[in-house]
Amino acid sequence: MVDSLLRRQKRAPFPNITVRRKGLKAKEWYSEHPAISVRGADGKTLDELTIHFAIPAGGQGDTMVQVAIKADDFPTLLALMSATDRDATLRAMAEEMHYQLCGKSK
């Protein structure tokens, strides 16, 4: 399902995302541009929106980060998206609804 969405949109998930990190004693935020993958909890089905990425650790290696959003939180996520950019949110919702109902995307 996620793969078909990404193929339909012809892009990787979240191409414009920036992850910022800051230690407790740091004076500024450091931006990272990690490769992000989206998948269900079992890697196949989407019973939750799970976002995985890695950022460089303070010393060596990487720190793995996972954000899981359950369907019950989608209304809150949608409200926050609308508060950020109502027009872009409505446009994206309309395009996805059209695809879900008609099986075609623009």
C-alpha positions as a Python dict, from the first residue, in 0.01 Angstrom:
ca = {
    (1, 'M'): (0, 0, 0),
    (2, 'V'): (275, 248, 93),
    (3, 'D'): (477, 150, -213),
    (4, 'S'): (180, 215, -442),
    (5, 'L'): (124, 555, -277),
    (6, 'L'): (487, 653, -330),
    (7, 'R'): (484, 529, -690),
    (8, 'R'): (164, 725, -749),
    (9, 'Q'): (320, 1040, -605),
    (10, 'K'): (649, 965, -788),
    (11, 'R'): (860, 1056, -488),
    (12, 'A'): (1018, 925, -171),
    (13, 'P'): (832, 970, 158),
    (14, 'F'): (878, 1316, 312),
    (15, 'P'): (1131, 1467, 68),
    (16, 'N'): (1114, 1804, 244),
    (17, 'I'): (1145, 1691, 604),
    (18, 'T'): (1415, 1822, 836),
    (19, 'V'): (1498, 1655, 1165),
    (20, 'R'): (1660, 1875, 1427),
    (21, 'R'): (1845, 1758, 1734),
    (22, 'K'): (1992, 1937, 2030),
    (23, 'G'): (2162, 1814, 2344),
    (24, 'L'): (2057, 1961, 2677),
    (25, 'K'): (2373, 2173, 2696),
    (26, 'A'): (2391, 2268, 2328),
    (27, 'K'): (2330, 2629, 2232),
    (28, 'E'): (2176, 2559, 1893),
    (29, 'W'): (1975, 2303, 1699),
    (30, 'Y'): (2154, 2086, 1444),
    (31, 'S'): (1964, 1991, 1129),
    (32, 'E'): (1979, 1647, 978),
    (33, 'H'): (1829, 1527, 651),
    (34, 'P'): (1784, 1156, 714),
    (35, 'A'): (1654, 895, 475),
    (36, 'I'): (1306, 818, 603),
    (37, 'S'): (1102, 504, 550),
    (38, 'V'): (736, 451, 627),
    (39, 'R'): (585, 112, 699),
    (40, 'G'): (340, -82, 910),
    (41, 'A'): (443, -238, 1238),
    (42, 'D'): (515, -571, 1063),
    (43, 'G'): (672, -403, 760),
    (44, 'K'): (374, -489, 539),
    (45, 'T'): (35, -384, 669),
    (46, 'L'): (-47, -35, 790),
    (47, 'D'): (-221, -68, 1126),
    (48, 'E'): (-32, 243, 1228),
    (49, 'L'): (177, 502, 1050),
    (50, 'T'): (533, 420, 1152),
    (51, 'I'): (814, 653, 1048),
    (52, 'H'): (1173, 528, 1085),
    (53, 'F'): (1497, 722, 1046),
    (54, 'A'): (1851, 746, 1179),
    (55, 'I'): (2048, 1052, 1285),
    (56, 'P'): (2417, 1073, 1366),
    (57, 'A'): (2482, 1012, 1735),
    (58, 'G'): (2690, 1254, 1942),
    (59, 'G'): (2986, 1019, 1950),
    (60, 'Q'): (2991, 727, 1711),
    (61, 'G'): (2732, 554, 1500),
    (62, 'D'): (2370, 649, 1453),
    (63, 'T'): (2066, 686, 1673),
    (64, 'M'): (1760, 508, 1536),
    (65, 'V'): (1430, 692, 1580),
    (66, 'Q'): (1080, 554, 1532),
    (67, 'V'): (755, 753, 1547),
    (68, 'A'): (433, 548, 1545),
    (69, 'I'): (98, 719, 1497),
    (70, 'K'): (-218, 512, 1556),
    (71, 'A'): (-534, 572, 1354),
    (72, 'D'): (-707, 721, 1661),
    (73, 'D'): (-460, 1012, 1639),
    (74, 'F'): (-524, 1086, 1271),
    (75, 'P'): (-791, 1351, 1347),
    (76, 'T'): (-540, 1540, 1562),
    (77, 'L'): (-272, 1505, 1295),
    (78, 'L'): (-516, 1628, 1031),
    (79, 'A'): (-617, 1927, 1247),
    (80, 'L'): (-250, 2020, 1296),
    (81, 'M'): (-183, 1984, 924),
    (82, 'S'): (-481, 2211, 850),
    (83, 'A'): (-362, 2466, 1105),
    (84, 'T'): (-22, 2468, 934),
    (85, 'D'): (-148, 2508, 576),
    (86, 'R'): (-522, 2463, 526),
    (87, 'D'): (-515, 2487, 146),
    (88, 'A'): (-234, 2236, 102),
    (89, 'T'): (-404, 1995, 344),
    (90, 'L'): (-741, 2016, 172),
    (91, 'R'): (-581, 1980, -172),
    (92, 'A'): (-389, 1669, -63),
    (93, 'M'): (-699, 1520, 102),
    (94, 'A'): (-910, 1585, -208),
    (95, 'E'): (-651, 1421, -435),
    (96, 'E'): (-625, 1117, -209),
    (97, 'M'): (-1005, 1087, -178),
    (98, 'H'): (-1036, 1106, -557),
    (99, 'Y'): (-780, 827, -591),
    (100, 'Q'): (-947, 612, -324),
    (101, 'L'): (-1291, 652, -484),
    (102, 'C'): (-1197, 649, -854),
    (103, 'G'): (-863, 469, -862),
    (104, 'K'): (-700, 747, -1059),
    (105, 'S'): (-460, 1019, -959),
    (106, 'K'): (-383, 1341, -1140),
}
